[in-house]
Structure formats: structure tokens, C-alpha cells
Amino acid sequence: MTDKKILVVGATGAQGGSVARHLLADGKFKVRCLTRKPGSDKAAALEKAGAEIVEGSLDDLDSLHEALRGCSRVFGVTNFWEHFDKEYQQGKNLVDAVKGADVDHFVFSTLPHVKKLTEGELEVPHFDNKGKLEEYTRSLGIKTTFVHVAFYYENFLAFFPPREQEDGTFAFGFPQGHTPLAGVAVEDLGGVVKAIFDRPSEFIGRVVGIVGDDLPPRSYADTMTRVLGKKVVYNFIPKEVFASFDFPGAGDLANMFEYYRLYTPYRRENLEECRALYPGIQSFESWVAANKTKF
């Protein structure tokens, strides 16, 4: 093990937890995990695996400065769906703290600035905040690799689960149409990030799209049908209809799918790069097979 230490921000969350577990399993670097919940079961599991657990918050600059002390590399992520409008300031706090520390490689989970890229046609706040944070980080000249994580496979368990219909089939729907939708198992993020930390000279200044599969929605449905042994179908829901649904962020998600449909129809290069960086990355079919009992 090298003496170099990596700080993982949000280590008890989905992305940070994945990165921490892959780094700990690899054993090349010492791992410090920043979390607001040091007493949680997830923090205890990371500590048992060899991580140093420190308490801190993206709202607390002092805790960030302290957590960064002695760390040469950092993985950072922010959470729009928990903090909403606070996300940008929290991310800025992290970026400013990294700028003021002795960090030689920052891997930052961001997303495209959709409103800017579409010249105002589409606004996707949970993308746009991260896009603005990416722009701010670049403006400071920090040695950074940005990772853009695709649609989580896990969304088919939590947010878009196939629901039983009157005819006995199961269905899910959103405004993607027949355009391929890139997806990935969140646990595989850490495998790609670990490879990026291993090869900083190749990746500093780049955006790496993290993709495990790239399928049209109907193929996701066909895969679930084949693996689960139950008929699953995809129903296209027009953007305007989806945006009118009565749940927080419906309009945001409707525009996200529209952005995917119109502006990022193919992610094959991202997929091929991720398979090279982390050969263990799961296809959607292998992920469904491994998670059959959760459906």
C-alpha cells in the first residue's frame, strides 16, 4: 500500500460508497471516508474494511479542510435530490476546499449543463447544478477528472419498477421513446473511478462517461422478461404528460429524458472505454440476473 490517501466524500451514499468499497478492496491507497453519519451501519462496514471514518458536511467548510488534511486525491459527489437548491453551494464549498488543499487529483461526479448546451430549450436542475460546478472547477485550474454517471439500473427497482397491469403483464414508462438510454449499476462506478485514480496522467482534464449498457427502453423490458420470467413492457409517456405527474421533480425528469433522447442518443464509446477500464462492469442482463429477488 502506498502512503497516499484518498478522501471519499459522501462515503455512506450510493456513489461514494461504491468508490470507497472498490478502493478498499484494491488496497493500493489508504482511504478516508467523509460522512455526516459516522455512527451508521454503512460507516461501520467501511471502517471494518479498513477505512478511516471522519465526520463532516459539505455545509461545513472547516470540516472539509480538516478532512482534506493529508489527502493527495479526492472523490467528490453532491446530491441534488436530498438538498435541491443547496446543492450548488455545497459543491462550491467542496471545490474551494480542494483548491486550498494539497490535492494532485480530484475526481468529481458531475453532469452536463443542459440549459447551456440546449441554449435554454431544456432545463434540468439536477444536471445543471452539477454542470455549473464542473465549469467552476475548471475555472480554478484544479487537476480534475469529471465523471458523468449514466441512468442507474437501480432506478428500475426504486423509481420506475415494472408494475402489474390488469392483463397480468408488468409495465414501466417514461419519455425516452425508442432511443437508447445509457445505464449502469451504481456499484460499478467505483471500479471505473479506481482505474482513473490509478492513471491520473491519462484522465486529468477529461470527462469520462460511466456506462455499463446502452439499450432502448424496449430492450430493457425484453431483458427483464427473459431473466425474470414475467412479461415486462415499456410504455412511452409523452414529455408533457410525464411533466404533469404529481411528484417533486417530474418536470426535471421529463426534460432529462428529452435531453437523453435528442442530444445523447448513443454512448457506445463511453461503454467501450468503461469495459476496458473495469472489465467487471455489469451489463443490464447480468445485473438483473444478480438482483432477481429485489424485483
Sequence and secondary structure as in RCSB ss.txt:
>XXXX:A:sequence
MTDKKILVVGATGAQGGSVARHLLADGKFKVRCLTRKPGSDKAAALEKAGAEIVEGSLDDLDSLHEALRGCSRVF
GVTNFWEHFDKEYQQGKNLVDAVKGADVDHFVFSTLPHVKKLTEGELEVPHFDNKGKLEEYTRSLGIKTTFVHVA
FYYENFLAFFPPREQEDGTFAFGFPQGHTPLAGVAVEDLGGVVKAIFDRPSEFIGRVVGIVGDDLPPRSYADTMT
RVLGKKVVYNFIPKEVFASFDFPGAGDLANMFEYYRLYTPYRRENLEECRALYPGIQSFESWVAANKTKF
>XXXX:A:secstr
  S EEEEETTTSHHHHHHHHHHHHH SSEEEEEES TTSHHHHHHHHTT EEEE  TT HHHHHHHHTT SEEE
E   HHHHGGGHHHHHHHHHHHHHTS  SEEEEEE   HHHHTTTS   HHHHHHHHHHHHHHHTT  EEEEEE 
EETTHHHHTS  EE TTS EEEEETTTTS EEEE HHHHHHHHHHHHH HHHHTT EEEE SEEE HHHHHHHHH
HHHSS EEEEE  HHHHHTSSSTTHHHHHHHHHHHHHH    HHHHHHHHHH TT   HHHHHHHTGGG 
